[in-house]
C-alpha cells in the first residue's frame, strides 16, 4: 500500500453573521484538508486544526516528499516518525495539526483498502451511537446585554427543541464587550432558567480568566448545576488548572490546546483536570487519540473529545468516540457552517440527543468533490 501522492485543500467560506468566544471573532470558517493517495488509487482524508497558512506549506513542502513511497500499513510508525521529524524542525512549535491530518488520512485509507471502519481497525468499536451535546451560545455582534442574553437563551431553547438534553455555552465577555464575570454568571443563570433543571449544561471560558476570577465564577457555576467548566484559564497554566480542579465543586475540563499522549500524561499525572478534551485534528489523529483516551481511562478520567471542524473532522471524531472507554460525549457544533454540513455526501446528523457512528470503510464518509471545489479558495 505505497503512498504515491499527498495533497492539501484550502477551504474557506464567509459566515453570514460573525460570532465570538472569549478570545476571537469568527467572520469565516477555513480549513486545511489533506488527501493521501496510494498506488492502487485508494484515498484517505484528514484535517488540520488551525490556520491554512503554515499547515498547507508544511504538508506540501516537508511532509509530502517524505511521505511518498512509505506504506499506509505503517500508520502508527509514520505518526511517531513524523512527529519526531517535525519536532526536530520546529522545536516546541511542533505543528500537531499536520501530524493529526496525516494520521487521520492514513487510517481512512487503510480502512478503505480493508473494507473496515477506523473504529474496527482500532479494535474497539464499543458503541454504535454516541450521546451528543449541542455546542453553541457564541457571542453575537450586538451592543445590549439584554439583547445578547435573549439571543443566546433563544438559541439554547432551540437546541432543546431539536432534541438535545445537554448544551455547552460560552462565557468571557470582557475582551470584546463592556461586561465582566458578573455578567458571564448572569448569562449562565438565564440560560439555566430558560432550559430548566433537566438539561445538562456545560460552560466554556476559552481561557477568559485569571485563577482568582475562575475560582469566583466556578463557584457560581456549581450553584447553577453546571457539569463542567471548560478552559477556565490558559492551557499552559497547569498549576492553575491543578488548583482549580482541587478547589472547585464544578468539574474542570480542558485539552483542545494540548497534543499527544505525553502532554496529556503530564496533565493527568498532576490531576490537573476532571475531563480531558483532545481534538482528533490537533492532538495527533486517531493514533494519539487512542493513546490519550487509554491513559485517561487508566487515571479514572473521562475523555470527551473536542470537535469543531468539517465533516471530515466530525467523521474522524465519531470513529474515535466509538472506541473511547467509559461514556464519552460528542461535541456537536451547531453554529452555522456549510463546510461542515455539505462537504461529505452522507452528513452526520443527530437523532435527538444521539448520533450514529458510521460503520462504512475508513472514516465512513465520502468527500463530495463538487462541494470541495466550491469551497476551495
Ligand atoms: Ca472549547
Boltz pocket constraint, residues with backbone or C-beta under 6 A from the ligand:
constraints:
  - pocket:
      binder: B
      contacts: [[A, 204], [A, 206], [A, 230], [A, 231], [A, 256]]
      max_distance: 6.0
